[in-house]
Amino acid sequence: MMHLTIQLTRDAIRLDDCLGIPESANGAQVFFSGHVRDLENDQKIEALLYEAYQPMAERELGRLAFEIHREHPISTLRIVHRLGVVPVRAAAIIICVTAVHRSEALEFIRIFMNRLKQDVPIWKIGTLPAS
Amino acid sequence: MKIHLFHTLTQAVGAGEIELTLNAPVSSEELWDLLILSHPMLKSFRPYTRMACNHHYVIESELIHPDDEIALIPPVSGG
């Protein structure tokens, strides 16, 4: 049984809002936070613009989560992906996993991020060049 | 029916949606053929664009019905 939370938002996302105290059976809490870099295709930028096919993106995130959970069982998963304008240094995605042991949590996040970048209909559709 | 477009496809077609009239179910391959007939600029995108039906990727030989929600999904780049 995995407890799953998915959120696509145009607001800023903060790690503090995603982390918590794991339940007593869980010995590991692992997070990944993906941030906008100041270089995109060798050009200095100030921000990236993200777009999603939102209902399908939410469904695919859930489908991938349960598919990977079958091989690498975890206890909780919280996914927050920011859409719209995301400035350099800001988080575009935060994933927090709790699990009984760290190995499942770490492996889950590694596989999940790879699959997200193949299957979830979210796009970087533009950049705001640095002035 | 409406076919939702995203990212590079929106730029190529010049709109976020394509309207198409379907009177009976067709295969996803047939739907692609119809879309390319009405919007030839989609042809070059077909090899690397996936079709989605009701928020899931279509599987080979899946039938598309006139009231389905269809989207064309170019390569994704989230995260």
Backbone of each chain as ProteinMPNN parsed JSONL, in Angstrom:
{"seq_chain_A": "MMHLTIQLTRDAIRLDDCLGIPESANGAQVFFSGHVRDLENDQKIEALLYEAYQPMAERELGRLAFEIHREHPISTLRIVHRLGVVPVRAAAIIICVTAVHRSEALEFIRIFMNRLKQDVPIWKIGTLPAS", "coords_chain_A": {"N_chain_A": [[0.851, -1.199, 0.0], [0.659, 2.072, -1.005], [0.873, 5.48, -0.239], [-0.12, 8.175, -2.116], [0.512, 11.395, -3.417], [-0.184, 13.86, -5.749], [0.665, 16.828, -7.351], [0.183, 19.453, -9.532], [1.224, 22.633, -10.147], [1.062, 26.225, -10.468], [2.279, 27.803, -8.732], [5.117, 28.778, -6.663], [7.253, 26.173, -5.469], [8.201, 24.52, -2.498], [10.649, 22.806, -0.65], [10.291, 22.426, 2.07], [7.554, 22.288, 2.322], [6.996, 19.792, 1.446], [8.393, 17.817, 2.795], [8.227, 15.688, 5.699], [7.722, 14.195, 8.963], [8.545, 10.892, 8.879], [6.373, 7.99, 9.11], [6.459, 5.612, 11.839], [7.279, 3.086, 10.982], [8.86, 3.533, 8.84], [12.115, 3.858, 7.742], [13.443, 5.53, 6.079], [13.592, 8.627, 4.395], [13.596, 10.179, 1.368], [14.488, 12.68, -0.943], [14.096, 14.288, -4.137], [14.999, 17.135, -5.87], [14.473, 19.105, -8.535], [15.961, 21.7, -10.318], [15.79, 24.835, -12.123], [18.308, 25.584, -14.374], [20.828, 28.082, -15.203], [21.618, 27.969, -17.795], [20.509, 27.126, -20.984], [20.519, 25.192, -23.749], [23.06, 26.264, -24.287], [22.641, 28.956, -23.885], [22.315, 31.829, -21.844], [19.787, 32.087, -19.467], [16.798, 33.398, -17.857], [14.549, 32.19, -16.991], [12.453, 29.262, -17.314], [9.703, 28.068, -19.274], [7.02, 26.077, -18.555], [4.676, 23.659, -19.75], [1.745, 21.607, -19.515], [-0.18, 18.716, -20.374], [-2.588, 18.521, -18.529], [-4.598, 16.706, -17.232], [-3.816, 14.224, -18.248], [-1.121, 14.154, -17.568], [-1.241, 14.003, -14.77], [-2.479, 11.519, -14.517], [-0.571, 9.828, -15.756], [1.637, 10.189, -14.064], [0.654, 8.964, -11.757], [0.222, 6.377, -12.747], [2.837, 5.546, -13.425], [3.982, 5.672, -10.899], [2.664, 3.602, -9.437], [3.346, 1.441, -11.011], [6.178, 1.289, -10.756], [6.327, 1.015, -8.054], [5.541, -1.606, -7.657], [7.838, -3.136, -8.137], [9.688, -1.869, -6.56], [8.926, -1.355, -3.626], [7.471, 1.276, -1.793], [6.487, 3.577, 0.84], [5.252, 6.148, 1.023], [4.592, 8.682, -1.407], [5.216, 11.798, -2.674], [4.589, 14.071, -5.177], [5.418, 17.03, -6.714], [5.022, 19.226, -9.289], [6.016, 22.097, -10.933], [4.373, 24.466, -13.046], [4.099, 26.771, -15.867], [5.84, 29.887, -15.659], [9.071, 29.369, -14.543], [11.556, 30.479, -12.583], [15.179, 30.779, -12.879], [17.072, 28.787, -10.675], [14.882, 28.19, -9.115], [12.746, 25.535, -7.932], [11.595, 23.126, -10.19], [10.534, 20.666, -9.966], [9.676, 18.547, -7.254], [10.219, 15.617, -5.513], [9.26, 13.463, -3.008], [9.942, 10.683, -1.056], [9.026, 8.129, 1.177], [10.148, 5.179, 2.787], [10.569, 1.802, 3.968], [13.235, 1.014, 3.957], [16.307, 2.606, 2.849], [17.266, 1.814, 0.34], [15.145, 1.027, -1.365], [13.786, 3.463, -1.6], [15.67, 5.199, -2.78], [16.191, 3.888, -5.223], [13.655, 3.863, -6.3], [13.18, 6.614, -6.811], [15.196, 7.152, -8.688], [14.442, 5.555, -10.903], [11.864, 6.506, -11.323], [12.211, 9.227, -12.073], [13.567, 8.912, -14.491], [11.589, 7.653, -16.032], [9.554, 9.525, -15.947], [10.614, 11.518, -17.556], [10.334, 10.341, -19.986], [7.652, 9.694, -20.419], [5.643, 11.365, -19.262], [3.326, 13.842, -20.03], [4.557, 16.668, -20.039], [6.07, 19.694, -20.832], [8.98, 21.664, -21.565], [8.439, 24.63, -22.832], [9.476, 27.032, -23.578], [11.871, 29.728, -23.177], [13.019, 32.367, -21.059], [15.151, 34.652, -22.057], [18.25, 35.754, -20.59], [18.719, 39.15, -19.731]], "CA_chain_A": [[0.0, 0.0, 0.0], [1.453, 3.306, -1.101], [0.08, 6.706, -0.194], [0.383, 8.981, -3.226], [-0.018, 12.75, -3.608], [0.32, 14.474, -6.982], [0.225, 18.218, -7.455], [0.74, 20.312, -10.582], [0.876, 23.966, -9.652], [1.762, 27.371, -11.047], [2.909, 28.518, -7.616], [6.449, 28.326, -6.251], [7.198, 24.974, -4.623], [9.26, 24.551, -1.487], [10.93, 21.498, -0.078], [9.728, 22.356, 3.43], [6.133, 21.931, 2.245], [6.876, 18.408, 0.989], [8.984, 16.88, 3.754], [7.525, 15.522, 6.965], [8.307, 13.151, 9.802], [8.012, 9.611, 8.394], [5.733, 7.118, 10.106], [7.481, 4.899, 12.614], [7.776, 1.898, 10.271], [9.707, 3.949, 7.723], [13.439, 4.274, 8.163], [14.086, 6.396, 5.088], [12.893, 9.654, 3.622], [14.531, 10.631, 0.343], [13.832, 13.606, -1.857], [14.81, 14.832, -5.292], [14.526, 18.463, -6.196], [15.054, 19.495, -9.815], [15.922, 23.163, -10.398], [16.093, 25.45, -13.421], [19.684, 26.079, -14.476], [20.901, 29.365, -15.92], [22.022, 27.727, -19.184], [19.641, 26.24, -21.749], [21.074, 25.177, -25.109], [24.23, 27.15, -24.3], [22.264, 30.367, -23.763], [21.955, 32.271, -20.501], [18.347, 32.351, -19.357], [16.292, 33.813, -16.546], [13.439, 31.328, -16.579], [11.879, 28.31, -18.27], [8.249, 28.044, -19.293], [6.538, 24.701, -18.621], [3.27, 23.418, -20.091], [1.373, 20.197, -19.325], [-1.527, 18.211, -20.667], [-2.69, 18.269, -17.093], [-5.269, 15.474, -16.769], [-3.022, 13.039, -18.602], [0.121, 14.184, -16.782], [-1.558, 13.472, -13.432], [-2.741, 10.085, -14.65], [0.692, 9.138, -16.038], [2.443, 10.195, -12.838], [0.111, 7.916, -10.896], [0.451, 5.062, -13.355], [4.256, 5.22, -13.249], [4.249, 5.446, -9.474], [2.209, 2.27, -9.023], [4.122, 0.447, -11.756], [7.512, 1.163, -10.147], [6.103, 0.551, -6.675], [5.441, -3.078, -7.637], [9.205, -3.68, -8.072], [10.458, -1.179, -5.518], [7.846, -0.874, -2.766], [7.709, 2.411, -0.895], [5.319, 3.817, 1.699], [4.555, 7.356, 0.574], [5.209, 9.412, -2.522], [4.629, 13.107, -2.946], [5.167, 14.652, -6.396], [4.938, 18.38, -7.023], [5.677, 19.765, -10.485], [5.582, 23.467, -11.187], [4.082, 24.799, -14.44], [4.192, 28.203, -16.126], [7.189, 30.463, -15.619], [9.87, 28.913, -13.4], [12.823, 31.219, -12.66], [16.45, 30.1, -12.587], [17.309, 28.362, -9.292], [13.66, 27.702, -8.47], [12.462, 24.117, -8.159], [10.546, 22.772, -11.155], [9.914, 19.433, -9.478], [10.145, 17.968, -5.989], [9.671, 14.284, -5.251], [9.627, 12.978, -1.671], [9.582, 9.275, -0.878], [9.397, 7.426, 2.402], [10.157, 3.731, 2.613], [11.108, 1.092, 5.128], [14.694, 1.089, 3.85], [16.733, 3.635, 1.891], [17.552, 1.296, -1.001], [13.926, 1.112, -2.186], [13.457, 4.875, -1.854], [16.632, 5.754, -3.74], [15.98, 3.256, -6.524], [12.356, 4.33, -6.791], [13.322, 7.976, -7.361], [16.023, 7.087, -9.9], [13.638, 5.021, -12.015], [10.707, 7.377, -11.545], [12.614, 10.419, -12.827], [13.843, 8.504, -15.879], [10.323, 7.374, -16.727], [8.828, 10.8, -16.072], [11.165, 12.25, -18.689], [9.95, 9.658, -21.224], [6.227, 9.411, -20.592], [4.651, 12.284, -18.679], [3.179, 14.965, -20.97], [4.943, 17.992, -19.546], [7.094, 20.194, -21.761], [9.599, 22.99, -21.488], [8.004, 25.18, -24.129], [10.151, 28.269, -23.926], [12.817, 30.277, -22.212], [13.121, 33.822, -20.955], [16.593, 34.907, -22.122], [18.798, 36.729, -19.644], [18.894, 40.453, -20.396]], "C_chain_A": [[0.885, 1.248, 0.0], [0.51, 4.496, -1.02], [0.701, 7.711, -1.166], [-0.288, 10.349, -3.263], [0.643, 13.344, -4.844], [-0.211, 15.9, -7.049], [0.951, 18.893, -8.616], [0.288, 21.726, -10.247], [1.643, 25.047, -10.391], [2.447, 28.207, -9.968], [4.317, 27.977, -7.363], [6.31, 27.102, -5.348], [8.419, 24.95, -3.72], [9.404, 23.18, -0.856], [10.29, 21.347, 1.3], [8.263, 21.936, 3.416], [5.938, 20.456, 1.913], [7.399, 17.408, 2.024], [8.131, 16.807, 5.016], [8.273, 14.52, 7.816], [7.719, 11.824, 9.336], [7.318, 8.833, 9.508], [6.775, 6.167, 10.679], [8.035, 3.673, 11.896], [8.783, 2.246, 9.175], [11.048, 4.482, 8.215], [14.092, 5.253, 7.221], [13.113, 7.421, 4.536], [13.919, 10.241, 2.664], [13.796, 11.616, -0.552], [14.742, 13.911, -3.038], [14.172, 16.169, -5.614], [15.235, 18.902, -7.467], [14.863, 20.986, -10.036], [16.279, 23.658, -11.798], [17.517, 26.001, -13.379], [19.713, 27.365, -15.305], [21.368, 29.21, -17.36], [21.036, 26.757, -19.83], [20.111, 26.324, -23.202], [22.177, 26.221, -25.275], [23.877, 28.641, -24.227], [21.888, 30.672, -22.317], [20.457, 32.601, -20.46], [18.006, 32.843, -17.953], [15.198, 32.885, -16.057], [13.103, 30.343, -17.693], [10.365, 28.385, -18.163], [7.797, 26.595, -19.499], [5.046, 24.672, -18.953], [2.984, 21.935, -19.869], [0.014, 19.934, -19.952], [-1.981, 17.646, -19.326], [-3.42, 16.984, -16.689], [-4.466, 14.217, -17.09], [-1.716, 13.003, -17.811], [-0.136, 13.606, -15.393], [-1.783, 11.968, -13.497], [-1.44, 9.299, -14.892], [1.599, 9.099, -14.816], [1.966, 9.099, -11.891], [0.378, 6.526, -11.437], [1.907, 4.632, -13.16], [4.561, 4.888, -11.797], [3.859, 4.025, -9.071], [2.968, 1.168, -9.762], [5.49, 0.225, -11.107], [7.403, 0.634, -8.72], [6.021, -0.978, -6.598], [6.816, -3.728, -7.5], [9.997, -3.107, -6.906], [9.469, -0.559, -4.536], [8.288, 0.243, -1.817], [6.432, 2.655, -0.102], [4.534, 5.045, 1.264], [5.339, 7.997, -0.56], [4.463, 10.722, -2.687], [5.365, 13.7, -4.147], [4.566, 16.04, -6.574], [5.73, 18.879, -8.227], [5.12, 21.153, -10.739], [5.379, 23.676, -12.683], [4.154, 26.32, -14.611], [5.639, 28.659, -16.073], [7.912, 29.998, -14.356], [11.249, 29.58, -13.498], [14.035, 30.325, -12.384], [16.6, 29.93, -11.076], [16.051, 27.829, -8.61], [13.46, 26.226, -8.806], [11.352, 23.968, -9.19], [9.825, 21.519, -10.686], [10.526, 19.052, -8.134], [9.442, 16.625, -5.822], [10.16, 13.841, -3.874], [9.087, 11.571, -1.496], [9.925, 8.862, 0.542], [9.274, 5.93, 2.136], [10.746, 3.094, 3.866], [12.632, 1.206, 5.135], [15.093, 2.066, 2.749], [16.889, 3.089, 0.476], [16.32, 1.379, -1.902], [13.633, 2.559, -2.563], [14.385, 5.476, -2.911], [16.402, 5.191, -5.139], [14.665, 3.724, -7.144], [12.523, 5.695, -7.463], [14.141, 7.955, -8.65], [15.186, 6.629, -11.101], [12.494, 5.97, -12.355], [11.095, 8.603, -12.376], [12.925, 10.072, -14.274], [12.554, 8.299, -16.655], [9.514, 8.662, -16.926], [9.307, 11.544, -17.322], [10.884, 11.564, -20.024], [8.442, 9.735, -21.49], [5.239, 10.485, -20.131], [4.539, 13.536, -19.547], [3.31, 16.336, -20.314], [6.1, 18.43, -20.441], [7.687, 21.505, -21.261], [9.292, 23.643, -22.832], [8.694, 26.481, -24.485], [11.089, 28.709, -22.836], [12.66, 31.789, -22.179], [14.61, 34.133, -20.945], [17.029, 35.919, -21.072], [19.044, 38.037, -20.38], [20.319, 40.95, -20.216]], "O_chain_A": [[1.729, 1.444, 0.874], [-0.537, 4.509, -1.667], [1.878, 8.053, -1.061], [-1.51, 10.451, -3.154], [1.867, 13.336, -4.974], [-1.397, 16.142, -6.829], [2.18, 18.901, -8.671], [-0.905, 21.978, -10.084], [2.746, 24.81, -10.883], [3.113, 29.199, -10.267], [4.662, 26.875, -7.788], [5.369, 27.005, -4.561], [9.523, 25.311, -4.127], [8.423, 22.494, -0.57], [9.806, 20.271, 1.653], [7.777, 21.312, 4.359], [4.841, 19.923, 2.078], [6.903, 16.285, 2.114], [7.408, 17.746, 5.351], [9.342, 14.047, 7.43], [6.502, 11.646, 9.393], [7.63, 8.994, 10.688], [7.831, 5.945, 10.085], [9.16, 3.259, 12.178], [9.47, 1.371, 8.648], [11.108, 5.43, 8.999], [15.174, 5.763, 7.509], [11.956, 7.112, 4.25], [14.968, 10.734, 3.078], [12.627, 11.416, -0.882], [15.966, 13.811, -2.958], [12.949, 16.304, -5.625], [16.457, 19.054, -7.481], [13.743, 21.49, -9.954], [16.978, 22.982, -12.553], [17.884, 26.767, -12.488], [18.758, 27.692, -16.01], [21.501, 30.201, -18.077], [20.763, 25.689, -19.282], [20.099, 27.396, -23.807], [22.221, 26.956, -26.262], [24.73, 29.491, -24.483], [21.226, 29.873, -21.654], [19.944, 33.311, -21.324], [18.792, 32.727, -17.012], [14.941, 32.796, -14.857], [13.428, 30.565, -18.859], [9.813, 28.717, -17.113], [8.149, 25.965, -20.497], [4.269, 25.52, -18.513], [3.876, 21.1, -20.017], [-0.83, 20.826, -20.043], [-1.789, 16.467, -19.027], [-2.897, 16.233, -15.867], [-4.439, 13.267, -16.308], [-1.257, 11.927, -17.427], [0.659, 12.811, -14.893], [-1.326, 11.229, -12.625], [-1.235, 8.237, -14.306], [2.256, 8.09, -14.559], [2.776, 8.39, -11.295], [0.716, 5.609, -10.689], [2.177, 3.494, -12.777], [5.299, 3.949, -11.501], [4.645, 3.324, -8.433], [3.207, 0.094, -9.21], [5.909, -0.919, -10.932], [8.272, -0.096, -8.243], [6.392, -1.57, -5.584], [6.956, -4.75, -6.829], [10.864, -3.772, -6.339], [9.201, 0.64, -4.606], [9.318, 0.16, -1.147], [5.412, 2.011, -0.348], [3.31, 5.0, 1.147], [6.56, 7.874, -0.659], [3.24, 10.749, -2.822], [6.59, 13.818, -4.146], [3.346, 16.199, -6.582], [6.959, 18.945, -8.188], [3.907, 21.358, -10.757], [6.124, 23.128, -13.496], [4.256, 27.061, -13.634], [6.552, 27.902, -16.405], [7.431, 30.205, -13.242], [12.02, 29.27, -14.406], [13.93, 29.274, -11.752], [16.287, 30.837, -10.305], [16.147, 27.093, -7.628], [13.941, 25.736, -9.827], [10.301, 24.6, -9.082], [8.642, 21.331, -10.973], [11.725, 19.212, -7.908], [8.225, 16.522, -5.971], [11.363, 13.85, -3.614], [7.914, 11.306, -1.759], [10.991, 9.205, 1.054], [8.421, 5.481, 1.371], [11.342, 3.768, 4.706], [13.243, 1.459, 6.173], [14.318, 2.324, 1.828], [16.669, 3.818, -0.492], [16.429, 1.757, -3.068], [13.274, 2.851, -3.704], [13.936, 6.173, -3.821], [16.416, 5.931, -6.123], [14.576, 3.95, -8.351], [12.046, 5.893, -8.58], [13.814, 8.664, -9.602], [15.222, 7.239, -12.169], [12.193, 6.206, -13.525], [10.366, 8.973, -13.296], [12.593, 10.832, -15.184], [12.441, 8.724, -17.804], [8.872, 8.848, -17.959], [8.505, 12.125, -18.054], [11.16, 12.132, -21.08], [8.01, 9.829, -22.639], [4.096, 10.494, -20.586], [5.536, 14.219, -19.779], [2.332, 17.046, -20.076], [6.989, 17.642, -20.763], [7.017, 22.329, -20.638], [9.84, 23.239, -23.858], [8.514, 26.987, -25.592], [11.112, 28.159, -21.735], [12.224, 32.405, -23.151], [15.275, 33.906, -19.935], [16.276, 36.823, -20.712], [19.521, 38.038, -21.515], [20.662, 42.028, -20.702]]}, "seq_chain_B": "MKIHLFHTLTQAVGAGEIELTLNAPVSSEELWDLLILSHPMLKSFRPYTRMACNHHYVIESELIHPDDEIALIPPVSGG", "coords_chain_B": {"N_chain_B": [[-14.894, 15.716, -33.35], [-12.403, 16.821, -30.982], [-8.945, 17.318, -31.315], [-6.293, 17.52, -29.243], [-3.417, 19.585, -29.193], [0.103, 20.067, -28.56], [2.968, 22.03, -27.578], [5.514, 21.758, -29.906], [3.802, 20.923, -31.898], [1.595, 22.595, -31.711], [2.78, 24.941, -32.537], [3.408, 24.264, -35.187], [0.922, 23.766, -36.416], [-0.447, 26.017, -35.766], [-2.435, 26.331, -33.959], [-4.098, 25.225, -30.954], [-5.762, 23.116, -31.066], [-7.377, 20.659, -33.143], [-10.193, 20.307, -35.13], [-12.248, 17.621, -35.989], [-14.423, 15.591, -37.867], [-15.81, 12.609, -36.987], [-17.559, 9.754, -37.886], [-17.72, 7.171, -37.236], [-16.036, 4.483, -35.438], [-12.454, 4.445, -35.742], [-9.172, 3.15, -36.513], [-6.171, 3.97, -34.672], [-4.122, 4.422, -36.456], [-5.521, 5.005, -38.779], [-6.729, 7.351, -37.967], [-4.511, 9.02, -37.692], [-3.821, 9.147, -40.427], [-6.029, 10.569, -41.434], [-5.711, 12.982, -40.071], [-3.324, 13.899, -41.149], [-4.049, 14.229, -43.764], [-5.796, 16.423, -43.545], [-4.146, 18.246, -42.289], [-1.314, 18.632, -43.51], [1.19, 19.379, -42.557], [1.649, 17.913, -40.294], [2.769, 15.526, -40.952], [5.598, 15.165, -40.833], [5.989, 15.046, -38.141], [4.908, 12.709, -37.255], [6.518, 10.263, -36.931], [7.716, 10.495, -34.406], [5.803, 11.207, -32.59], [3.379, 10.561, -30.148], [0.101, 9.172, -29.847], [-2.641, 9.959, -27.764], [-5.454, 8.683, -26.026], [-8.255, 9.497, -24.299], [-6.635, 10.166, -22.118], [-4.656, 8.2, -21.941], [-1.806, 6.541, -23.422], [-2.231, 5.392, -26.716], [-2.586, 2.016, -27.699], [-1.29, -0.334, -30.08], [-3.506, -1.005, -32.73], [-5.684, -0.122, -31.339], [-9.019, 1.06, -31.124], [-10.434, 4.171, -32.029], [-12.987, 6.2, -30.879], [-15.777, 8.337, -31.833], [-16.456, 10.062, -29.681], [-14.239, 10.155, -28.064], [-11.504, 11.608, -26.196], [-8.841, 13.012, -27.714], [-5.312, 13.352, -28.015], [-2.27, 14.637, -29.333], [0.978, 13.793, -28.648], [3.963, 15.225, -28.475], [7.583, 14.597, -28.128], [8.381, 14.509, -24.665], [9.395, 16.735, -21.969], [9.592, 17.147, -19.217], [10.262, 17.778, -15.676]], "CA_chain_B": [[-14.054, 15.526, -32.174], [-11.272, 17.743, -30.861], [-7.633, 16.709, -31.078], [-5.46, 18.494, -28.538], [-2.023, 19.666, -29.639], [0.988, 20.676, -27.578], [4.356, 22.412, -27.832], [5.924, 21.951, -31.303], [2.65, 20.681, -32.79], [0.813, 23.829, -31.688], [3.484, 25.911, -33.386], [3.335, 23.841, -36.59], [-0.454, 23.877, -36.926], [-0.921, 27.373, -35.516], [-3.608, 26.26, -33.071], [-3.952, 24.219, -29.897], [-6.722, 22.021, -31.291], [-7.883, 20.393, -34.492], [-11.563, 19.77, -35.147], [-12.392, 16.582, -37.012], [-15.701, 14.885, -37.728], [-15.734, 11.151, -37.127], [-18.906, 9.185, -37.779], [-17.62, 5.767, -36.801], [-14.694, 4.22, -34.903], [-11.334, 4.204, -36.671], [-7.948, 2.784, -35.801], [-5.313, 5.142, -34.44], [-3.387, 4.659, -37.702], [-6.439, 5.691, -39.701], [-6.917, 8.724, -37.494], [-3.3, 9.746, -38.117], [-3.933, 9.406, -41.867], [-7.011, 11.642, -41.611], [-5.137, 14.236, -39.577], [-2.291, 14.361, -42.088], [-4.773, 14.722, -44.948], [-6.327, 17.769, -43.29], [-3.056, 19.117, -41.836], [-0.121, 17.934, -44.027], [2.412, 19.702, -41.797], [1.82, 16.933, -39.209], [3.412, 14.293, -41.443], [6.991, 15.02, -40.367], [5.984, 14.82, -36.689], [4.3, 11.414, -36.931], [7.4, 9.187, -36.437], [8.113, 10.623, -33.002], [4.693, 11.744, -31.796], [2.463, 9.508, -29.689], [-1.302, 9.56, -29.748], [-3.275, 9.585, -26.497], [-6.915, 8.598, -26.08], [-8.813, 9.545, -22.936], [-5.533, 10.35, -21.15], [-3.644, 7.141, -21.938], [-1.194, 6.346, -24.74], [-2.945, 4.344, -27.444], [-1.806, 0.837, -28.051], [-1.48, -0.715, -31.474], [-4.815, -1.544, -33.118], [-6.772, 0.416, -30.513], [-10.02, 1.811, -31.878], [-10.769, 5.509, -31.546], [-14.416, 6.454, -31.07], [-16.019, 9.769, -32.077], [-16.544, 10.883, -28.465], [-13.003, 10.059, -27.288], [-10.645, 12.792, -26.131], [-7.583, 12.637, -28.365], [-4.215, 14.33, -27.962], [-1.0, 14.25, -29.949], [1.982, 14.07, -27.621], [5.359, 15.244, -28.963], [8.508, 14.184, -27.059], [8.143, 15.284, -23.446], [10.632, 17.296, -21.389], [9.297, 17.619, -17.866], [11.25, 17.533, -14.631]], "C_chain_B": [[-12.925, 16.55, -32.191], [-10.003, 16.944, -30.614], [-6.748, 17.777, -30.456], [-4.013, 18.411, -29.027], [-1.19, 20.375, -28.579], [2.321, 21.044, -28.214], [4.633, 22.576, -29.335], [4.75, 21.756, -32.27], [1.757, 21.917, -32.849], [1.451, 24.865, -32.616], [3.319, 25.555, -34.866], [1.952, 24.077, -37.18], [-0.987, 25.301, -36.757], [-2.164, 27.408, -34.663], [-3.371, 25.159, -32.054], [-4.87, 23.026, -30.074], [-6.998, 21.87, -32.775], [-9.287, 19.819, -34.336], [-11.675, 18.775, -36.29], [-13.738, 15.895, -36.79], [-15.488, 13.401, -37.997], [-17.143, 10.603, -36.972], [-18.901, 7.756, -37.275], [-16.226, 5.555, -36.225], [-13.677, 3.992, -36.014], [-10.136, 3.746, -35.837], [-7.114, 4.048, -35.59], [-4.505, 5.467, -35.696], [-4.265, 5.399, -38.713], [-6.665, 7.138, -39.27], [-5.705, 9.593, -37.849], [-3.408, 10.104, -39.594], [-4.901, 10.565, -42.14], [-6.436, 12.989, -41.19], [-4.097, 14.793, -40.549], [-2.93, 14.847, -43.393], [-5.252, 16.152, -44.734], [-5.231, 18.753, -42.887], [-1.717, 18.474, -42.238], [1.153, 18.221, -43.235], [2.65, 18.715, -40.657], [2.634, 15.713, -39.639], [4.818, 14.107, -40.867], [7.06, 14.743, -38.868], [5.58, 13.386, -36.323], [5.282, 10.379, -36.358], [7.738, 9.304, -34.958], [7.034, 11.278, -32.129], [3.764, 10.599, -31.417], [1.041, 10.065, -29.613], [-1.844, 9.098, -28.397], [-4.779, 9.624, -26.674], [-7.43, 8.537, -24.648], [-7.717, 9.446, -21.874], [-4.642, 9.127, -20.982], [-3.068, 7.021, -23.351], [-1.899, 5.199, -25.448], [-1.999, 3.183, -27.717], [-2.164, 0.438, -29.482], [-2.854, -1.352, -31.657], [-5.966, -1.058, -32.237], [-7.737, 1.234, -31.374], [-10.311, 3.145, -31.205], [-12.237, 5.763, -31.885], [-14.672, 7.966, -31.172], [-16.076, 10.623, -30.814], [-15.298, 10.772, -27.583], [-12.271, 11.405, -27.268], [-9.255, 12.391, -26.631], [-6.552, 13.753, -28.196], [-3.023, 13.761, -28.715], [0.118, 14.741, -29.038], [3.378, 14.055, -28.254], [6.294, 14.832, -27.821], [8.425, 15.114, -25.848], [9.476, 15.75, -22.85], [10.38, 17.859, -19.996], [10.442, 17.35, -16.91], [12.276, 18.634, -14.542]], "O_chain_B": [[-12.54, 17.071, -33.238], [-9.987, 16.013, -29.808], [-6.486, 18.813, -31.068], [-3.467, 17.329, -29.243], [-1.704, 21.178, -27.801], [2.745, 20.473, -29.219], [4.042, 23.449, -29.971], [4.718, 22.364, -33.34], [1.222, 22.25, -33.906], [0.769, 25.561, -33.369], [3.116, 26.437, -35.7], [1.827, 24.536, -38.315], [-1.863, 25.739, -37.503], [-2.876, 28.412, -34.644], [-2.546, 24.27, -32.265], [-4.78, 22.045, -29.336], [-6.871, 22.815, -33.554], [-9.523, 18.946, -33.502], [-11.253, 19.049, -37.414], [-14.138, 15.652, -35.651], [-15.051, 12.996, -39.074], [-17.844, 10.954, -36.023], [-19.944, 7.2, -36.929], [-15.323, 6.351, -36.485], [-13.984, 3.432, -37.066], [-10.097, 3.933, -34.621], [-7.328, 5.065, -36.251], [-4.231, 6.634, -35.978], [-3.803, 6.303, -39.41], [-6.779, 8.035, -40.105], [-5.851, 10.747, -38.252], [-3.121, 11.237, -39.978], [-4.626, 11.431, -42.971], [-6.641, 14.003, -41.856], [-4.003, 16.004, -40.747], [-2.419, 15.759, -44.043], [-5.132, 16.994, -45.624], [-5.363, 19.956, -43.114], [-1.06, 17.845, -41.408], [2.085, 17.417, -43.236], [3.749, 18.679, -40.103], [3.128, 14.96, -38.8], [5.179, 13.003, -40.458], [8.078, 14.257, -38.376], [5.872, 12.911, -35.226], [4.939, 9.681, -35.404], [8.021, 8.292, -34.317], [7.327, 11.829, -31.068], [3.407, 9.771, -32.255], [0.82, 11.249, -29.355], [-1.548, 7.993, -27.942], [-5.315, 10.481, -27.376], [-7.079, 7.636, -23.886], [-7.855, 8.741, -20.875], [-3.936, 9.019, -19.979], [-3.728, 7.344, -24.339], [-2.139, 4.151, -24.849], [-0.798, 3.354, -27.931], [-3.204, 0.827, -30.014], [-3.299, -2.143, -30.825], [-7.095, -1.528, -32.374], [-7.317, 2.001, -32.24], [-10.418, 3.236, -29.982], [-12.671, 5.567, -33.02], [-13.89, 8.771, -30.665], [-15.767, 11.813, -30.876], [-15.31, 11.257, -26.452], [-12.397, 12.219, -28.183], [-8.589, 11.539, -26.042], [-6.884, 14.938, -28.23], [-2.8, 12.55, -28.727], [0.202, 15.922, -28.702], [3.915, 12.984, -28.536], [5.857, 14.726, -26.675], [8.404, 16.337, -25.985], [10.539, 15.226, -23.185], [10.895, 18.919, -19.643], [11.461, 16.769, -17.285], [13.178, 18.571, -13.706]]}, "name": "protein", "num_of_chains": 2, "seq": "MMHLTIQLTRDAIRLDDCLGIPESANGAQVFFSGHVRDLENDQKIEALLYEAYQPMAERELGRLAFEIHREHPISTLRIVHRLGVVPVRAAAIIICVTAVHRSEALEFIRIFMNRLKQDVPIWKIGTLPASMKIHLFHTLTQAVGAGEIELTLNAPVSSEELWDLLILSHPMLKSFRPYTRMACNHHYVIESELIHPDDEIALIPPVSGG"}
